[in-house]
Amino acid sequence: MSGPFPTLKTDDFILRELTDDDLEAISSIWGSPDVTAKLSSGPLSHEESVQMLYVLRSLWDNDAGIRWGVELDGQLIGTCGFHNIKTSTRRGELGYELGYEFWGRGLMRRALCPVLDYGFNILRFERIEAFINVDNDRSSGLLKKLGFVDEGILRDYAPTPKGLIDQRCLSLLKRDWQAL
Ligand SMILES: CC(C)(COP(=O)(O)OP(=O)(O)OC[C@H]1O[C@@H](n2cnc3c(N)ncnc32)[C@H](O)[C@@H]1OP(=O)(O)O)[C@@H](O)C(=O)NCCC(=O)NCCS
């Protein structure tokens, strides 16, 4: 993963590199208790949002992944992309979040289609995984609509401020995606 950051365009969205100018939007999204209720951390303070933006941007710079800012009508409404990329085993982990006021419109489902294409065709993944909290029904619903298969529960999988919690693993194989 080298060279210029790849911008992806659809009829609705521009998926683009995150910049320092996105801090206010990132802080608003990640500072929301609604958005972070089913995540392992959050809501984030302003300082933690600065760190989050840095972490998301660093993925590309460090060859560790890629996180796009999802822009709709000139506004950053969320982010999505891959982390924990394993080039030797051709797999990557999908992550995403959407500002609360944009939920329930199918926006993330549409934004993820070019991202999954990019993962399978450009990053050459054979398998894309997602790990979500067991009670994150919106997220598992979104993934299943995209063709992900629920592989079950991983016990004590994710560290949180309250201790280790179980997570659910869902995966999408390249052959599943190509068959859709
Ligand atoms: C996960 C998350 C992105 C899902 O966003 P969302 O808007 O609820 O999900 P979708 O984009 O799939 O939208 C689907 C919903 O919109 C509705 N919808 C409205 N218009 C639609 C359309 N044109 N197409 C599809 N769905 C539409 C659907 O009925 C569906 O609602 P339902 O699940 O109650 O049936 C969002 O809940 C979120 O940001 N959560 C916090 C972060 C998170 O959990 N990240 C995952 C950790 S890896």
PDBQT file of the ligand as one rigid body, heavy atoms in Angstrom, charges set to zero:
ROOT
HETATM    1  C1  LIG A 201     -23.386  -0.032  11.981  1.00  0.00    +0.000 C 
HETATM    2  C2  LIG A 201     -23.972   1.229  11.354  1.00  0.00    +0.000 C 
HETATM    3  C3  LIG A 201     -22.970   1.844  10.400  1.00  0.00    +0.000 C 
HETATM    4  C4  LIG A 201     -25.228   0.811  10.586  1.00  0.00    +0.000 C 
HETATM    5  O1  LIG A 201     -25.818   1.965  10.048  1.00  0.00    +0.000 OA
HETATM    6  P1  LIG A 201     -27.334   1.891   9.618  1.00  0.00    +0.000 P 
HETATM    7  O2  LIG A 201     -27.678   3.123   8.921  1.00  0.00    +0.000 OA
HETATM    8  O3  LIG A 201     -28.123   1.510  10.818  1.00  0.00    +0.000 OA
HETATM    9  O4  LIG A 201     -27.283   0.625   8.692  1.00  0.00    +0.000 OA
HETATM   10  P2  LIG A 201     -27.513   0.503   7.149  1.00  0.00    +0.000 P 
HETATM   11  O5  LIG A 201     -26.631   1.406   6.382  1.00  0.00    +0.000 OA
HETATM   12  O6  LIG A 201     -27.422  -0.974   6.829  1.00  0.00    +0.000 OA
HETATM   13  O7  LIG A 201     -29.008   0.943   7.026  1.00  0.00    +0.000 OA
HETATM   14  C5  LIG A 201     -29.980  -0.059   7.094  1.00  0.00    +0.000 C 
HETATM   15  C6  LIG A 201     -31.170   0.430   7.783  1.00  0.00    +0.000 C 
HETATM   16  O8  LIG A 201     -31.665   1.575   7.094  1.00  0.00    +0.000 OA
HETATM   17  C7  LIG A 201     -32.991   1.310   6.587  1.00  0.00    +0.000 C 
HETATM   18  N1  LIG A 201     -33.040   1.854   5.230  1.00  0.00    +0.000 N 
HETATM   19  C8  LIG A 201     -33.707   2.957   4.912  1.00  0.00    +0.000 A 
HETATM   20  N2  LIG A 201     -33.549   3.206   3.615  1.00  0.00    +0.000 NA
HETATM   21  C9  LIG A 201     -32.754   2.238   3.108  1.00  0.00    +0.000 A 
HETATM   22  C10 LIG A 201     -32.229   1.942   1.831  1.00  0.00    +0.000 A 
HETATM   23  N3  LIG A 201     -32.464   2.721   0.758  1.00  0.00    +0.000 N 
HETATM   24  N4  LIG A 201     -31.441   0.842   1.692  1.00  0.00    +0.000 NA
HETATM   25  C11 LIG A 201     -31.169   0.065   2.745  1.00  0.00    +0.000 A 
HETATM   26  N5  LIG A 201     -31.607   0.290   3.991  1.00  0.00    +0.000 NA
HETATM   27  C12 LIG A 201     -32.421   1.383   4.165  1.00  0.00    +0.000 A 
HETATM   28  C13 LIG A 201     -33.197  -0.164   6.620  1.00  0.00    +0.000 C 
HETATM   29  O9  LIG A 201     -34.554  -0.441   6.896  1.00  0.00    +0.000 OA
HETATM   30  C14 LIG A 201     -32.270  -0.595   7.706  1.00  0.00    +0.000 C 
HETATM   31  O10 LIG A 201     -32.934  -0.527   8.920  1.00  0.00    +0.000 OA
HETATM   32  P3  LIG A 201     -33.179  -1.886   9.731  1.00  0.00    +0.000 P 
HETATM   33  O11 LIG A 201     -31.800  -2.510   9.938  1.00  0.00    +0.000 OA
HETATM   34  O12 LIG A 201     -33.794  -1.435  10.986  1.00  0.00    +0.000 OA
HETATM   35  O13 LIG A 201     -34.025  -2.720   8.848  1.00  0.00    +0.000 OA
HETATM   36  C15 LIG A 201     -24.367   2.241  12.441  1.00  0.00    +0.000 C 
HETATM   37  O14 LIG A 201     -25.357   1.666  13.240  1.00  0.00    +0.000 OA
HETATM   38  C16 LIG A 201     -23.184   2.666  13.293  1.00  0.00    +0.000 C 
HETATM   39  O15 LIG A 201     -22.414   3.552  12.917  1.00  0.00    +0.000 OA
HETATM   40  N6  LIG A 201     -23.032   2.046  14.470  1.00  0.00    +0.000 N 
HETATM   41  C17 LIG A 201     -21.957   2.391  15.401  1.00  0.00    +0.000 C 
HETATM   42  C18 LIG A 201     -20.601   1.949  14.913  1.00  0.00    +0.000 C 
HETATM   43  C19 LIG A 201     -20.508   0.458  14.779  1.00  0.00    +0.000 C 
HETATM   44  O16 LIG A 201     -21.248  -0.297  15.398  1.00  0.00    +0.000 OA
HETATM   45  N7  LIG A 201     -19.531   0.014  13.977  1.00  0.00    +0.000 N 
HETATM   46  C20 LIG A 201     -19.297  -1.389  13.767  1.00  0.00    +0.000 C 
HETATM   47  C21 LIG A 201     -18.153  -1.840  14.565  1.00  0.00    +0.000 C 
HETATM   48  S1  LIG A 201     -17.088  -2.822  13.542  1.00  0.00    +0.000 SA
ENDROOT
TORSDOF 0
